Amino acid sequence: MIRPFNLRDCRADAGDIALLDNFFVEEAKLKVFGAGTLMFARVGEIGAGINLYDKATISPNIIAAELGSEINPFFVSIFTNTKYGREQLESGMKVVAQPTISTDSIRALRIPPLSQNFQQKIADFFQKVTHLKDQSVIFLANAEAVMLKALGLNNWTPPEALSYIRPSSEAFAAGRLDAQFFAPRVTQLLERLGHDGLRIGDVAPARHKRFKPEAAGTFDYIEIGSLSADGSTTSEAVAMAEAPSRATQHVRAGDVITSTVRPIRRLSALIAPEQDGAVCSSGFVVLQPTSISSEVLLTYLRLPLVCELMDLHTSATMYPAISEADLLALPIPAIAPVAQQQITQAVRQSFAARQQATHLLDAARRAVEIAIEDSEATALAYLAEQSPQED
């Protein structure tokens, strides 16, 4: 099931994809769409993402559009994210509680009559972007595999006992009575991760550099919605006068930020050099690695097993969050230097592939704008300049 936050970078597969049982889809009579279907968010991000799955359904906040054979869906996905596509979408938005776009506005979207040859060239460029993003995912998976092996968890089968007993003294010491916290799988995991006696706060203390808005100017703001599933984040320029109340702390290059809200979603990111000095939401804990590489810490915090431990420390119902103190107290073992080097290299390769993909995507968007403003020939010449050299 594709949901609004899955639409990013002209694709519909960002973030956590909800998986539905085929039987449920059939019983609920949900419409299923194939690869190449355009998907628009009714609320939230402006622009379209293209479905790359053979079978996908959509949430009520998604509009799906199936195109005729004379229009290349990959080209249209790029176009809707150009300034000319975005202007049309923005003009069709209605603001009630939040900006919303209607099906009629999507039907009325005007597509430039560019040649099928040019559309295919843009689609080919899109495929290069897709290849690089897939490579980025593979590199991250390799980093996680090395991490799990270094932690001795690659072949670990956690116990799933139907019942278990703990002394009341342990419950009173922990200050909680929920069964999940005292499950044997959690106990074993804590033992495996805590055998060196190290805590996250020992290798990466929290940074507390408070942000105070000035009278004029702008600042780069990172909020929870800015984080991607690949451990990266974007920032948005915000006027000082319009600074949100949650914009409270500065970040530095090499910091690792992790969301305290719903940590089970693996929302941690590495601050890039160009984001040095940006401001992030108070919904993050900002960690400054001291005796561990930023890439290794990022990989550790994004491990599903570690996110499960974080989730056990959350409180509240609507917005379950872990406290900074509980996060810093989580165990982390000493990781062998060789494994750290391998993890660091894999994460950097992932980030490099993603950065190149972003560059090519921006080039494809600009080429469409050039074709509209000038000519297809000028746009194709620009694309040729931006295209990576073939091996």
C-alpha positions as CSV (number, residue, x, y, z in Angstrom):
1,M,0.0,0.0,0.0
2,I,1.4,3.4,-1.1
3,R,0.9,6.2,1.4
4,P,1.7,10.0,1.0
5,F,5.1,9.8,2.8
6,N,6.1,7.0,0.3
7,L,6.2,9.6,-2.5
8,R,9.7,11.1,-2.8
9,D,12.2,11.8,-5.6
10,C,9.6,11.1,-8.3
11,R,9.1,7.5,-7.0
12,A,6.5,5.8,-4.8
13,D,8.7,3.5,-2.8
14,A,10.3,5.8,-0.1
15,G,10.0,5.0,3.6
16,D,8.3,2.0,5.1
17,I,5.9,0.4,2.7
18,A,2.8,-1.2,4.3
19,L,2.4,-4.8,3.2
20,L,-1.1,-6.2,2.9
21,D,-2.2,-9.8,2.7
22,N,-3.6,-10.7,-0.8
23,F,-6.7,-12.2,0.9
24,F,-7.4,-8.9,2.6
25,V,-6.9,-6.9,-0.6
26,E,-9.4,-9.2,-2.4
27,E,-12.0,-9.2,0.5
28,A,-11.8,-5.4,0.8
29,K,-12.0,-5.1,-3.0
30,L,-9.1,-2.7,-3.1
31,K,-8.0,-1.7,-6.6
32,V,-4.6,-2.9,-7.5
33,F,-2.2,-0.9,-9.8
34,G,0.8,-2.1,-11.8
35,A,4.2,-0.6,-12.4
36,G,4.2,2.7,-14.2
37,T,1.2,4.1,-12.4
38,L,1.5,7.7,-11.4
39,M,0.6,8.5,-7.8
40,F,-0.2,11.9,-6.3
41,A,-0.6,12.7,-2.6
42,R,-3.9,14.4,-1.8
43,V,-2.2,16.1,1.2
44,G,1.4,16.8,2.0
45,E,4.2,16.8,-0.6
46,I,3.5,18.4,-4.0
47,G,4.4,16.3,-7.1
48,A,4.0,12.8,-8.2
49,G,5.8,9.5,-7.7
50,I,5.8,6.6,-10.1
51,N,4.9,3.1,-8.8
52,L,7.7,0.6,-9.4
53,Y,5.9,-2.4,-7.9
54,D,4.1,-5.0,-10.0
55,K,1.2,-4.9,-7.6
56,A,0.3,-2.0,-5.4
57,T,-2.8,-0.5,-3.8
58,I,-3.2,3.0,-2.4
59,S,-4.3,4.6,0.8
60,P,-7.3,7.1,0.7
61,N,-4.9,10.0,0.6
62,I,-3.3,8.9,-2.7
63,I,-4.7,9.6,-6.2
64,A,-3.5,7.1,-8.8
65,A,-3.4,8.0,-12.5
66,E,-3.0,5.6,-15.3
67,L,-1.8,7.2,-18.6
68,G,-2.4,6.4,-22.2
69,S,0.3,4.7,-24.2
70,E,1.3,7.9,-26.0
71,I,2.5,9.5,-22.7
72,N,5.6,8.1,-20.9
73,P,4.8,7.9,-17.2
74,F,8.4,8.3,-16.1
75,F,8.6,11.6,-18.1
76,V,5.3,12.8,-16.5
77,S,6.6,12.0,-13.0
78,I,9.7,14.2,-13.7
79,F,7.5,16.9,-15.2
80,T,5.2,17.2,-12.2
81,N,8.3,17.9,-10.1
82,T,9.5,20.7,-12.3
83,K,8.5,24.3,-11.6
84,Y,5.9,24.2,-14.4
85,G,4.3,21.0,-13.0
86,R,4.4,22.3,-9.4
87,E,2.8,25.6,-10.3
88,Q,-0.2,23.8,-11.8
89,L,-0.5,21.5,-8.8
90,E,-0.2,24.4,-6.3
91,S,-2.8,26.4,-8.1
92,G,-5.2,23.5,-7.8
93,M,-4.8,23.1,-4.1
94,K,-7.5,24.0,-1.6
95,V,-6.6,24.9,2.0
96,V,-9.0,23.8,4.7
97,A,-7.3,22.2,7.7
98,Q,-4.3,21.5,5.4
99,P,-3.5,21.9,1.7
100,T,-5.4,19.3,-0.3
101,I,-5.4,18.5,-4.1
102,S,-8.5,17.0,-5.8
103,T,-8.9,14.4,-8.5
104,D,-10.2,17.1,-10.8
105,S,-7.0,19.1,-10.5
106,I,-5.0,16.0,-11.5
107,R,-7.3,15.4,-14.5
108,A,-6.8,19.1,-15.5
109,L,-3.0,18.9,-15.3
110,R,-1.5,20.0,-18.7
111,I,1.5,18.0,-20.0
112,P,3.8,19.7,-22.5
113,P,3.6,18.1,-26.0
114,L,7.2,17.0,-26.2
115,S,8.2,14.2,-28.6
116,Q,8.1,10.6,-27.6
117,N,11.8,10.4,-28.3
118,F,12.5,13.2,-25.8
119,Q,10.1,11.6,-23.3
120,Q,12.0,8.3,-23.7
121,K,15.4,10.1,-23.1
122,I,14.0,11.4,-19.8
123,A,12.8,8.0,-18.9
124,D,16.2,6.5,-19.7
125,F,17.7,9.1,-17.3
126,F,15.2,8.1,-14.7
127,Q,16.3,4.5,-15.0
128,K,19.9,5.6,-14.3
129,V,18.6,7.3,-11.2
130,T,16.7,4.2,-10.2
131,H,19.8,2.0,-10.6
132,L,21.9,4.3,-8.4
133,K,19.2,4.4,-5.7
134,D,19.1,0.6,-5.8
135,Q,22.9,0.5,-5.5
136,S,22.6,2.8,-2.5
137,V,20.1,0.4,-0.8
138,I,22.4,-2.6,-1.4
139,F,25.4,-0.8,0.1
140,L,23.3,0.0,3.2
141,A,22.2,-3.6,3.5
142,N,25.8,-4.7,3.3
143,A,26.7,-2.3,6.2
144,E,23.9,-3.7,8.3
145,A,25.0,-7.3,7.5
146,V,28.6,-6.5,8.6
147,M,27.2,-4.8,11.8
148,L,25.0,-7.8,12.7
149,K,28.0,-10.2,12.2
150,A,30.2,-7.9,14.4
151,L,27.5,-8.0,17.1
152,G,27.1,-11.8,16.8
153,L,23.5,-11.4,15.8
154,N,23.6,-12.5,12.2
155,N,22.5,-16.1,13.1
156,W,20.8,-15.3,16.3
157,T,17.4,-16.9,16.8
158,P,15.7,-15.1,19.6
159,P,13.6,-17.2,22.1
160,E,9.9,-16.7,21.8
161,A,8.6,-18.2,25.1
162,L,4.9,-18.4,25.6
163,S,5.3,-17.6,29.2
164,Y,8.1,-16.5,31.5
165,I,8.7,-15.4,35.1
166,R,10.6,-12.5,36.6
167,P,11.2,-11.6,40.2
168,S,9.1,-8.7,41.4
169,S,12.3,-6.9,42.5
170,E,13.3,-6.6,38.8
171,A,9.9,-5.1,38.0
172,F,10.2,-2.6,40.8
173,A,13.8,-1.7,39.9
174,A,12.8,-1.1,36.3
175,G,9.7,0.8,37.3
176,R,7.4,-1.1,34.9
177,L,5.2,-4.1,34.6
178,D,4.7,-4.7,30.9
179,A,5.5,-8.2,29.8
180,Q,7.3,-7.2,26.6
181,F,10.1,-5.5,28.5
182,F,10.9,-8.7,30.4
183,A,10.6,-11.1,27.5
184,P,13.5,-13.5,27.2
185,R,14.4,-12.2,23.7
186,V,14.9,-8.7,25.2
187,T,16.9,-10.0,28.1
188,Q,19.2,-11.9,25.7
189,L,19.6,-9.0,23.4
190,L,20.5,-6.6,26.2
191,E,23.1,-9.2,27.4
192,R,24.6,-9.5,23.9
193,L,24.8,-5.8,23.4
194,G,25.8,-4.8,26.9
195,H,28.7,-7.2,27.5
196,D,31.3,-4.4,27.2
197,G,29.5,-2.1,29.6
198,L,29.3,0.7,27.1
199,R,26.3,3.0,26.6
200,I,25.5,5.1,23.6
201,G,26.2,8.2,25.7
202,D,29.8,6.9,26.2
203,V,30.6,6.8,22.5
204,A,28.4,9.7,21.3
205,P,27.2,12.2,23.9
206,A,24.3,14.5,23.1
207,R,24.9,17.9,21.6
208,H,22.9,20.8,23.1
209,K,23.7,23.8,21.0
210,R,20.5,25.9,21.3
211,F,19.2,27.9,18.4
212,K,17.9,31.4,18.9
213,P,16.1,33.0,15.9
214,E,17.5,36.3,14.7
215,A,15.4,39.3,13.7
216,A,15.9,38.7,10.0
217,G,17.2,36.2,7.5
218,T,16.6,32.5,7.0
219,F,17.9,29.2,8.4
220,D,18.0,25.6,7.2
221,Y,15.4,23.5,9.1
222,I,15.4,19.7,9.6
223,E,12.1,18.2,10.8
224,I,11.1,14.6,11.3
225,G,9.4,14.5,7.9
226,S,12.7,15.5,6.3
227,L,14.3,12.1,7.1
228,S,14.5,9.4,4.5
229,A,14.6,5.6,5.0
230,D,18.2,5.5,3.8
231,G,19.6,7.4,6.7
232,S,19.8,10.8,5.0
233,T,17.9,14.0,5.5
234,T,17.0,17.2,3.7
235,S,16.6,20.7,5.0
236,E,14.3,23.5,4.1
237,A,15.0,27.2,4.2
238,V,12.7,28.9,6.7
239,A,12.4,32.6,7.6
240,M,13.7,33.5,11.0
241,A,10.4,35.3,11.7
242,E,8.5,32.1,11.0
243,A,10.7,29.7,13.0
244,P,8.6,26.9,14.5
245,S,8.6,26.6,18.2
246,R,10.2,23.1,17.8
247,A,13.2,24.5,15.9
248,T,15.5,24.5,19.0
249,Q,18.9,23.0,18.3
250,H,21.9,23.3,15.9
251,V,23.5,20.4,14.3
252,R,27.1,20.0,13.0
253,A,28.5,18.0,10.1
254,G,29.1,14.4,11.2
255,D,26.4,14.5,13.9
256,V,23.8,11.7,13.9
257,I,20.2,12.7,14.7
258,T,17.6,10.2,15.8
259,S,13.9,10.8,16.3
260,T,12.6,10.3,19.8
261,V,9.1,9.8,18.4
262,R,8.1,6.3,17.2
263,P,11.8,5.1,17.0
264,I,10.5,1.8,15.6
265,R,10.4,3.6,12.2
266,R,14.2,3.7,12.1
267,L,14.3,7.5,11.7
268,S,18.0,8.3,12.2
269,A,20.2,10.4,9.8
270,L,23.8,11.5,9.3
271,I,24.3,15.3,9.0
272,A,26.2,16.0,5.8
273,P,28.9,18.7,5.5
274,E,26.6,21.0,3.6
275,Q,24.1,20.8,6.5
276,D,26.6,22.0,9.0
277,G,25.0,24.6,11.3
278,A,21.4,23.7,10.3
279,V,18.7,23.6,12.9
280,C,16.7,20.5,13.8
281,S,13.4,19.9,15.6
282,S,13.3,19.2,19.3
283,G,11.9,15.8,18.3
284,F,15.5,14.7,17.7
285,V,18.4,13.8,20.0
286,V,21.6,15.1,18.4
287,L,24.5,12.8,18.9
288,Q,28.1,13.8,18.4
289,P,30.2,10.6,17.9
290,T,33.5,10.8,19.7
291,S,34.9,7.2,19.9
292,I,32.9,5.7,17.0
293,S,32.5,6.8,13.4
294,S,29.3,8.6,12.4
295,E,28.5,5.9,9.8
296,V,28.9,3.1,12.3
297,L,26.7,4.8,14.9
298,L,24.1,5.5,12.2
299,T,24.0,1.9,11.1
300,Y,23.7,0.7,14.7
301,L,20.8,3.0,15.5
302,R,18.9,1.9,12.4
303,L,19.2,-1.8,13.1
304,P,15.6,-3.1,13.6
305,L,16.7,-4.9,16.8
306,V,18.1,-1.7,18.3
307,C,15.0,0.2,17.2
308,E,12.9,-2.4,19.0
309,L,14.8,-1.7,22.2
310,M,14.2,2.0,21.8
311,D,10.5,1.4,21.2
312,L,10.3,-0.5,24.6
313,H,11.3,2.7,26.3
314,T,8.7,4.9,24.7
315,S,5.8,6.4,26.7
316,A,2.5,8.1,25.6
317,T,0.0,6.7,23.2
318,M,-0.6,9.0,20.3
319,Y,3.1,10.0,20.0
320,P,5.1,7.4,21.8
321,A,8.6,8.8,22.4
322,I,11.8,7.7,24.1
323,S,13.5,10.2,26.4
324,E,17.1,11.4,25.7
325,A,18.3,9.8,29.0
326,D,16.9,6.4,28.0
327,L,18.4,6.6,24.5
328,L,21.8,7.5,25.9
329,A,21.6,4.6,28.3
330,L,21.1,2.0,25.7
331,P,23.9,-0.5,25.4
332,I,26.4,-0.6,22.5
333,P,29.3,-3.0,22.4
334,A,32.8,-2.3,21.3
335,I,33.0,-3.0,17.5
336,A,36.1,-4.4,16.0
337,P,38.1,-1.8,13.9
338,V,38.0,-3.9,10.8
339,A,34.2,-4.1,11.0
340,Q,34.0,-0.4,11.6
341,Q,36.1,0.3,8.5
342,Q,33.9,-2.0,6.4
343,I,30.7,-0.4,7.7
344,T,32.0,3.1,7.2
345,Q,33.0,2.4,3.6
346,A,29.7,0.8,2.7
347,V,27.7,3.7,4.2
348,R,29.9,6.2,2.3
349,Q,29.4,4.3,-0.9
350,S,25.7,4.4,-0.3
351,F,25.6,8.1,0.3
352,A,27.8,8.7,-2.8
353,A,25.4,6.7,-5.0
354,R,22.4,8.6,-3.6
355,Q,24.1,11.9,-4.1
356,Q,24.8,11.1,-7.8
357,A,21.2,9.9,-8.2
358,T,20.0,13.3,-6.8
359,H,22.3,15.1,-9.2
360,L,20.9,13.2,-12.2
361,L,17.3,13.7,-11.0
362,D,17.8,17.4,-10.8
363,A,19.4,17.4,-14.2
364,A,16.4,15.5,-15.7
365,R,14.0,18.0,-14.1
366,R,16.0,20.9,-15.5
367,A,16.2,19.3,-19.0
368,V,12.4,19.2,-19.1
369,E,12.3,22.9,-18.2
370,I,14.8,23.7,-20.9
371,A,12.8,21.8,-23.5
372,I,9.7,23.9,-22.6
373,E,11.6,27.2,-22.5
374,D,14.0,26.6,-25.4
375,S,14.0,23.4,-27.5
376,E,14.4,19.6,-27.1
377,A,17.8,19.8,-28.9
378,T,19.1,22.2,-26.2
379,A,17.7,20.1,-23.5
380,L,19.2,16.9,-24.9
381,A,22.6,18.6,-25.2
382,Y,22.3,19.6,-21.5
383,L,21.5,16.0,-20.5
384,A,24.5,14.8,-22.4
385,E,26.7,17.1,-20.4
386,Q,25.2,15.9,-17.1
387,S,25.2,12.2,-17.9
388,P,27.9,10.1,-16.3
389,Q,30.6,8.5,-18.5
390,E,29.8,5.0,-19.6
391,D,32.3,2.3,-18.7
